[in-house]
Amino acid sequence: MRKLLILIAALLITGATAQDYVFGIVYDAGGKFDRSFNESTWTGVQRAQQDLQADGYEVEVIEFEGTPDTAAEGQRRIALEGAELLIAPGFLQADAITSVAQEFPRTSFVIIDAVSDGDNVRSVLFKEQEGSFLVGYVAGSLTRTGVVGFVGGMDVPLIRAFDLGYQEGVKAACADCTIISNYVGVTPDAWNDPARAKELASTQNAQNADIIFAAAGASGNGVIDFVNEKQCFVPSGATRATPIDAQLEGIAKPAGYDAKCGGNAKPIFFIGVDSNQNPLGDTDNDATTLNFGLTSMLKRVDNAAYDSVMDVVNGEFAGGILNLGLAEGGVDYALDEYNSALIPADLVEKVNAVKQQIIDGAIVVTDYRLQ
């Protein structure tokens, strides 16, 4: 049996036996199980593992979780193990990849969310603004207060691109809507501070935001926790009628909702990011009751990781820059059994039409990074 070893840079690297392939991945700030960016990377590698096992390969997965300061060390150690491919999600690893890739010209490298120099480096970028426009359009169409929120992680151009795309999508659906934007911080710690993100979500909700989009890595879990715990609020001032009114009438509420939320209370929702976080809004393990995840902006880091593994296996890996948007299947919005009852069919049609207009170039979403 041919053997394939997928090796992920780990805090404790175990000894490796002879194998056909050695691959590596060093997780970004926030850790593997951030339920977002890093976990999406792992999901892609795991999917590759399962597919390769089905083809008769033996696949081993070992993991490394460090900090931005230890990224180069982890990358170098894995390259020394003879890795053919090393995946590094996160722009904080860009300088390390550039340096380590020069030291190991026979190793292929993937950097996600940044551009690193080197003929042996594949830089994978995403048009986050396009996917954010779609979820913003959904939010602008369904907000009943006319106020929505955005909680970013680290205040950097990448997250500003999410923010601006979201704002443009909201305004396309609701010209007079208000968007409140806040950021967790300005250092890498901002990716792993859910308590601060939860505070920001609470503050935005106090200002009437009934839908909050979090693009904050592991910090975004604080926004999700706030929404799931509070579930509803009584808006100050008048509300507007939107298509979600009729949808909510036909959705059973989770246990305890009616007791917590009086007749004047309105539900609040989060919008997830990177992976499909819709299931995280299911507070009673019943997809048929009211879900507090309105949708998610899908950033297909999982596909980028999967494709990189398979390209090495198939001898098709090439360096250079990939920039993945709606047309390339790199971003999208999530619609599934958890949120389909919240989004009426005619709005789905409108969102899909907007999506096609972006793909065709009829709608050009501003990329904050190019301003």
N, C-alpha and C positions, 0 to 999 in steps of 0.2 A: 504494500500500500504506500503510495506517495505520501509524504508527510509535509504538512505546512504548519509552521509555527508563526502565529501572530503574536508578537511580543510588544507589550505596551510598557513604556518606561515606568518603573515602579520604585517606591520608596525602598523596598528590599528586593533587589534583583536576584532571582534564583539562578542557579547554574543551568545552562541550556545544553541540550544534547544536539547531535547533528540533525539538521533540517534543511529542507529545500529553500524556505523563505523565512526571513525574520523581519517583522514589521514593528514599528514603535509609535506610540502617541504619548505626549506629555500634556496633561490637563492644565487648563488655564485657571486663573483666580476664580474662586467660587466652588471648585471641587467637582468631582465626577457627578455626584447626584444632586446637581443644582436644579433638576427638573426643567432645565432650559438648554443653554448653549452647549455646555460640556456633556451633559447626558445625551443630547442629540448626537454628538460625535460618537459616543460609546454605542448608541443604538445602531449607527451605521456599521461600525466595526463588528458588532454582535451579529447583525444580519449577514454580513460577509462570512463570518465564522460559520453560521448555520448553513448557508448555501454551499460553502466549501466542504463542510462535513458531509452534506448530502451527496457531494460528488466524490466522496471517498477519501478526503484529506483528514488527517488528524490535526486539530486546531487547538492551540493553547493560547490563552489570553492572560497576560500579566499586566498589572497597572502601576502607574506612577502618579501620585498626587503630591505636588510640592507648592512652591510659591513662585512668583515672577523672578525672584532672586535666584532660585535653584533651577530655572528652566534650562539654562545652558548646560549645567552639570548633568541633568537628566538626559538631555539630548546627546551629549557627548558620550555618556556611559553606554547608551543604547547603540550608538554608531560603532563604538568599540566592540560591541557584541557581534558586529557583522550585519547589522540591519540593512536590508535593501531599501526600506521605506520608513520614514519617520514623519508622523503627523503631529502638527502643533497648532491646535485651535487657539485663537486669540491674538490680537495685535500686540499685546505685551511681550510676546515671544519673538517678535520680528527681528530685533537686533541679534538675539541669540541664534536664530536660524541662519541669518546671513553669515555670522562668524563660523558656526559649526559646519555649515554646508561647504565652506571653503576648505575646511580641514579634512572633509570626507567627500571628495568629488565623485566617488563611486556609489555613494548612497543617495537615494532620491528623497527629497523633502517636500512636505506640503505645509504651507502656512495659511491659515484661514483668517480672514478679516484684515489682512495686511499684505504689502508687497515687500518681498525680500529678494535681494540680488542673488544671482547664481544660475548657471545653465541647468543645474540639477534641482532647481526649486520650482515647484508649482504654487503660485499664489492664487488663492481662491477668494474672490470678493463677491459680495451680494448687493443687489439693488434693493436694500431694505426699504427705501422710500416708496417703492412701488407696492410692496405688500402692506406697508403701513397706510398707504392711501386707501386700500380696500377696507381695512378694518376701521379706518376713520370714517369712511363712507357709511359703513354699517352703524357706527356710533352716532353719527350726525343724523341718520335716518330714524333712529329709535330712541334717542334721549328725550325724556319727557320734561326735563328741567331746562333744556337748552344749554346746559353746562356739562362738559366732560373733562376728564383729567388725563395727564400723562406723567408717569413717574419714571425717570431715567436713572440708570445706575451711575457710572462715572461720567462726568460732564466732558465729553470728548466729541469730535466731529462725527464719529460713527453713530453715536446715540442721538446726536442732534439730527442726523439724517432720518432716523425713525420718527423723531418728534415732528420735524417739518412735514414729512410725508403724511403723517397722521393728521396734522392740522389742515393740510390742503384737502385731504379726503373728507374731513368733517365739514369744512366750508363748502365743498362741492355739493354736499347733501343738505346743508343747513347754513345758509350765508350769515345768519345772525346769531349762530351759536358761539359760545365762549369756551376757549380751551385754556385750562390751567396747567402749566408745566412746571415741574420741580425735579431736582436732581438729588440723589442721595449724597454725592460728594465729588471730590476732585482728585482722589487718590484711588489706587487699586482696591482699597478696603471697601469702596462703594459697591463693589460687586457682591459683597457678602455681609450686608448689614440689613437684614430683614426688619429689624426693630425700627430703624430709621425710615425705611420705606413704608412701614405700617403707619408711622406717625404722619408721613406726608399724605397717605391715602385718607387718613382721618381728617386732616386739615382740608383737603380738597372736597371731601364729602360735606364738611361743615359749610363749605361755600357753594353747596348745591350740586356738586358733581355726582351724577348717578351712574356714570360709566367711567372706569379708570383703566387705561392701557399702561401696563408695566413693561418696560424694556430695561431690565436691571439685573440680569443674571440671577444668582441665588437671592439677591435682595428682593426680587419681585415676589418671592414667597410671602413677604410681609404684606403686600397689597392683597394677595389672594386670601391670606388669613383674615385680614380686616373685613373683606367683603363677605366671606363665608360666616364669620362670627356675627357681624351686624345684620346682614341680609336685607335690611330695609331702613327707611328713614322717612320723616315727614318733611318734604321740601318747604323752604321758606318762599313765599310768593306763589304766583300762579304757575301751573304746568300746562304743557301743550299736548294735544292729542297726537299720537303717532301710531304706526301700524302695530306696535307691540301691545297696545291696549287690548285689541281683540285676541291676540295670541295668548295673553296671560289669562284670559277668562277660561280658556279650555285646558289649562295646565294645573294639575293637582299640586298642592303645596307640600313641602316636606313637613314632617311632624314638628310641632312647636312653632311653625311660622305664624299661624293665625293668632296664637296667644301673644307672640312677640310683636306682631305688626298689626296695628289697628286699621280701621277703614280708610284713614287718610294717608297711610304709609305707602311708599312706593319701593319696589325692590331696587337694589343696586347690583351692578355687574362689574366684573373685571374682564379685560381682554388679555389673553396670554401671549407669549412670545416664543419664538424659535421652534420648540416642539409643540405638539397639540396639547395644550393645557386645559382644554374644555372639561375633561373628566375631573379635574381638581375642583370644579364648582359643584360637584355632586355631593351634597352634605349628608345624604341618607342612603347611599349605595343603591339608588333607584333612578335610572336614567329617564324614567317617565315623569318624574316630579320636577318642579322648578329647579333649573340649574343656574348657578350664579356666574358661570363662565359664558359670556356672550359669544365669543369666538376667540381665535388665536391667530396671530400673524406667524405663519409658518416660514421659517428660514431653514432650507433643507440642507443643513450641515450634515445630517445623516447620509444623504445621498452623495455629498462631496467626499465623505470618508469612505463610504462603500465603493464608489467609483475608483477612488485612488488605489484601494486594495486590489480591486479586480484588474485595473490597468497594469499593475505590476505583475500580477499572476499571468496575465495574457500578453505580456511583453509590449504593452501599448502606452506605458507611462511617458509623458513628455512634460518638460518644464514650461514656464511661461505664465501668463496671467489669464485667469478665467473670471468673467464678471457675469454673475447669474441673476437674472431677473424673472419676471413673469413669463417672458417668451421662452426662456431656457428651463423653466420649471424650478427655478431656484428659490422663489418665494411664492406665497399664496395666502389664502385665508382658510380657516378650518370650518367645515360644516359636517356634522356627524349626528349620531343619535342623541347626544347630550344637548345640543343647541338647536337642532332643526325645528323644534316646536317654537322657539323664540323668534326665528327669522322667517317671515312669511314668504311664500313662493314668489310673489311679484318682486319683493326686494332681492331675492336670490337672482332673479332674472336681470334686475338692474345692475347688481354688483358684477355679474358675469359680463354684461354689456360694457361696463366701465373697464373691466379687466381686458376685454378685447380691444377697446379703444387705446388703452395704454400699450398693449402689444403692437398695435398698428401704428402707433405714433400720433394718433389724434389727440391724446392727452399726454402731455409731458410733465411728469412729476419732478419737482425741483430736487436735485441732490445737494444737500447742504455742503458737502465736501468740495463741490465744484464752484461754489459762489465766490 
